[in-house]
Amino acid sequence: MSLVLTMMADPAGRKLGDGDVLALRDVLRALGCVVGEADWLAPGIACDLPFEGAEPETAEGVTREALGQAPFDVAAQPLAGRRKGLLIADMESTIIAEEMLDELAETLGIRDEIAAVTAAAMRGELDFESALEARVAKLAGMPVDVLEAAAERITLNPGARSLISTLARAGVPTALVSGGFTVFTGKVAVLCGFDSHRSNQLESAEGRLTGRVLKPILGREAKLEALRRLAREQGLDESGVCAVGDGANDLAMLRAAGLGVAYRAKPAVREAARFSLDHADLTGLLYMQGYRAREIV
């Protein structure tokens, strides 16, 4: 078999059972596919179904529709080249639960105002760079030590440490590329074990924020360029990269990567990305690449 459909569940939620797998096998057969034996990567959490006879996107779409409201994710792709040699990850609402500008705005009592702009920018309704500058301007005068206090409250999303630790053990480089700020990406990179991080810098003077972001601003195109540069450094083409993110400013890198995954993403981003994880945690990125439970740290 040259193709594989991977089914995934949230490890903390409803388990994937034999009946669920058999139901999707029947869906593939009804599509005219030849389907191999189920291969459990992690009991109750992830299972592979080798198949051939339909385009991956067609098979994935049909099986996703058949799942309906069931809390499972599916991903169909060629078996060849399934494991990627580089991971590029967005940070906010991807590796961590928070949007850090929103957290900073809360200290000023303007969280709702800032959060509304953040959400619109992540949906792609606003220009990312302009929206970022407008939000940061409202932080002018904030003491720099508030940033450090906010960094201490960061929450890693489920599976984040396992994802990066497993890839590190497998010798796969990992990079955090964020439209957020270095004070936060530096902490998260250490917490998870990323090999590198790149993000924006907040300007400060005399211990307070000026309300400006140092240029150039890292946005959608800069994320794409970072992916291409890091891939070249590893001797890879874009098909050898796994990228993950949730917002509109991640779409260029998600589309370029061989495995570009929208994680718990905004609807427009989920629809535009080739792959998505709506239920599984971040270890789903490993199961998509064929890692087994015994390999996951």
C-alpha positions in Angstrom: 0.0 0.0 0.0 1.3 3.4 -0.9 -1.0 5.6 1.2 -2.1 5.7 4.8 -5.1 7.1 6.7 -4.3 7.9 10.4 -7.1 8.2 12.9 -6.4 10.1 16.1 -8.2 10.8 19.4 -7.5 13.2 22.3 -5.6 11.1 24.9 -7.7 12.9 27.6 -11.0 12.3 25.8 -13.1 9.6 24.2 -11.0 6.6 23.1 -10.7 5.4 19.5 -12.1 1.8 19.3 -12.0 -1.1 16.9 -15.5 -0.2 15.8 -14.5 3.3 14.8 -11.6 2.0 12.8 -13.7 -0.7 11.0 -16.4 2.0 10.2 -13.8 4.1 8.4 -12.3 1.1 6.7 -15.8 0.4 5.2 -16.0 4.1 4.1 -12.7 3.7 2.2 -13.9 0.5 0.6 -17.1 2.1 -0.5 -14.9 4.8 -2.1 -13.3 2.0 -4.2 -10.1 1.7 -2.1 -8.1 -1.4 -1.3 -7.6 -1.3 2.5 -4.9 -3.1 4.5 -4.9 -4.3 8.1 -5.3 -1.7 10.9 -2.0 -0.9 12.6 -2.4 0.6 16.1 0.2 3.2 16.8 -1.1 3.8 20.3 -4.1 1.8 21.6 -7.2 3.9 21.9 -5.4 7.0 20.6 -4.0 6.5 17.1 -4.4 3.9 14.3 -3.1 3.6 10.8 -5.1 2.2 7.9 -3.0 1.6 4.8 -4.9 2.0 1.5 -4.7 2.8 -2.1 -7.2 3.6 -4.9 -8.1 7.2 -4.1 -6.4 10.6 -3.8 -5.4 11.3 -0.1 -7.4 14.5 0.0 -10.5 12.7 -1.3 -10.1 9.8 1.2 -9.5 12.3 4.0 -12.5 14.4 3.1 -14.9 11.4 2.9 -13.8 9.9 6.1 -13.9 13.2 7.9 -17.5 13.7 6.7 -18.4 10.1 7.9 -17.1 10.9 11.4 -19.6 13.7 11.8 -19.5 14.9 15.3 -17.2 12.1 16.6 -14.2 13.6 18.4 -11.5 12.2 16.1 -9.1 13.5 13.6 -8.0 11.9 10.3 -5.0 12.5 8.0 -4.4 10.8 4.7 -1.0 11.0 3.0 1.6 9.0 1.1 3.6 6.5 3.3 6.9 7.5 1.5 8.5 10.6 3.2 6.0 10.5 6.0 8.5 11.3 8.7 9.8 14.9 8.4 13.2 16.2 9.1 12.3 19.5 10.7 9.5 21.0 12.8 8.5 24.7 12.6 5.9 25.7 15.2 3.9 28.8 16.0 3.7 29.6 19.7 0.6 31.3 20.9 -2.6 29.2 20.9 -0.4 26.4 19.4 2.4 25.4 21.7 1.0 27.5 24.5 -2.6 28.1 25.5 -2.3 31.9 25.8 -2.2 34.9 23.4 0.4 36.9 25.3 -0.7 40.4 24.1 -4.1 39.7 25.5 -2.5 38.6 28.9 -0.6 41.9 29.0 -3.7 43.9 28.1 -5.5 42.4 31.1 -3.1 44.2 33.5 -4.3 47.5 31.9 -7.9 46.6 32.0 -8.2 46.5 28.2 -8.2 42.8 27.6 -11.5 42.6 25.8 -10.5 45.4 23.5 -7.1 43.9 22.6 -8.5 40.3 22.4 -11.0 41.4 19.8 -8.3 42.7 17.6 -6.1 39.6 18.2 -9.0 37.3 17.1 -9.7 39.3 14.0 -6.0 39.3 13.0 -5.8 35.5 13.5 -8.9 35.0 11.4 -7.2 37.0 8.6 -9.6 39.9 8.8 -6.9 42.4 9.6 -3.3 43.0 8.4 -1.1 41.2 11.0 1.7 43.8 11.1 -0.7 46.8 11.5 -2.8 45.0 14.0 0.3 44.1 16.0 1.6 47.7 16.1 -1.8 49.0 17.1 -2.1 46.6 20.0 1.5 47.2 21.2 1.0 51.0 21.1 -1.6 50.6 23.9 1.1 49.1 26.1 3.2 52.2 26.1 4.5 53.0 29.6 4.0 49.4 30.9 7.0 48.4 33.2 9.2 45.8 31.6 9.0 43.6 34.7 5.3 43.0 33.9 6.5 40.9 30.9 8.6 38.6 33.1 5.6 38.1 35.4 3.4 37.3 32.5 5.9 34.8 31.2 5.8 32.9 34.5 2.0 32.3 33.9 2.5 30.6 30.5 0.7 27.3 30.1 2.0 24.7 27.6 -0.7 23.0 25.6 -1.1 19.2 26.1 1.5 17.2 24.3 3.9 20.1 23.7 6.8 18.7 25.8 6.3 15.2 24.4 6.3 16.4 20.9 9.6 18.3 21.2 11.3 15.8 23.4 10.4 12.9 21.0 11.7 14.8 18.0 14.9 15.7 19.9 15.5 12.0 20.7 14.9 11.2 17.0 17.4 13.8 16.0 14.8 16.1 14.3 15.6 19.9 14.7 12.7 22.1 16.1 12.2 25.8 15.8 9.7 28.1 17.4 8.7 30.9 15.0 6.3 33.4 16.4 4.7 36.7 15.7 4.9 37.2 19.5 7.8 38.4 21.5 11.3 37.2 22.4 10.7 37.5 26.2 8.1 34.7 25.8 9.5 32.6 23.0 12.8 32.3 24.9 11.0 30.9 28.0 8.9 28.5 26.0 11.9 27.3 23.9 13.6 26.4 27.2 10.5 24.8 28.7 9.9 22.5 25.7 13.4 22.1 24.5 13.2 23.8 21.1 16.5 24.1 19.3 15.9 27.7 18.3 13.3 30.5 18.5 12.6 33.6 16.5 10.0 36.3 17.2 9.5 40.0 17.6 11.1 42.4 20.0 9.4 45.0 22.1 11.2 48.4 22.3 11.8 49.6 25.9 13.5 52.6 27.5 14.2 53.3 31.1 12.5 50.1 32.2 9.2 50.7 30.4 7.7 49.8 27.0 7.7 52.5 24.4 4.7 51.1 22.6 6.7 50.2 19.6 7.9 46.9 18.0 11.4 46.8 16.6 11.5 46.4 12.8 11.4 44.2 10.8 8.2 42.7 12.1 8.0 38.9 11.9 4.7 38.1 10.3 3.2 35.8 7.7 6.0 36.2 5.0 8.8 36.1 7.6 7.5 32.8 8.9 7.5 31.4 5.4 11.1 32.6 4.9 12.2 31.1 8.2 10.8 27.8 7.1 12.7 27.9 3.8 15.9 29.1 5.4 15.8 26.4 8.2 15.0 23.7 5.6 17.9 24.7 3.5 20.2 24.6 6.5 19.1 21.0 7.1 19.5 20.0 3.4 15.7 19.6 3.1 13.2 20.8 0.6 9.8 22.0 1.9 8.3 18.6 1.6 10.5 17.5 4.4 9.1 20.0 6.9 6.3 19.7 9.4 4.8 23.0 10.3 2.0 23.7 12.8 0.0 26.9 13.7 -3.5 28.2 14.3 -3.7 31.7 12.8 -3.9 33.4 9.4 -0.3 34.5 9.7 0.7 30.8 9.8 -1.0 29.9 6.5 1.9 30.6 4.2 4.2 28.3 6.1 1.5 25.7 6.5 0.8 25.5 2.8 4.5 25.3 2.0 5.3 22.5 4.4 5.0 18.9 3.4 3.0 18.4 6.5 1.3 21.7 7.3 -1.1 21.3 10.2 -3.7 23.7 11.5 -3.9 23.1 15.2 -7.3 23.9 16.9 -7.4 26.6 14.3 -9.8 29.4 13.3 -12.3 28.1 10.8 -10.8 29.9 7.8 -7.4 28.6 8.6 -8.6 25.1 9.1 -10.3 25.1 5.8 -7.3 26.5 3.9 -4.7 24.2 5.5 -4.1 20.8 4.0 -4.1 19.0 7.4 -5.8 19.8 10.7 -6.0 18.6 14.3 -9.2 19.7 16.0 -9.4 17.0 18.7 -6.0 15.3 19.3 -3.3 17.0 21.3 0.1 18.0 19.9 1.3 14.4 19.9 -1.1 14.0 17.0 1.8 15.5 14.9 3.9 12.5 15.8 1.2 10.0 15.0 0.7 11.6 11.6 4.3 10.9 11.0 4.0 7.2 12.1 5.6 7.5 15.5 4.4 4.8 17.9 3.5 5.1 21.5 6.8 3.4 22.6 8.8 6.1 20.8 7.1 9.0 22.4 8.9 10.6 25.4 
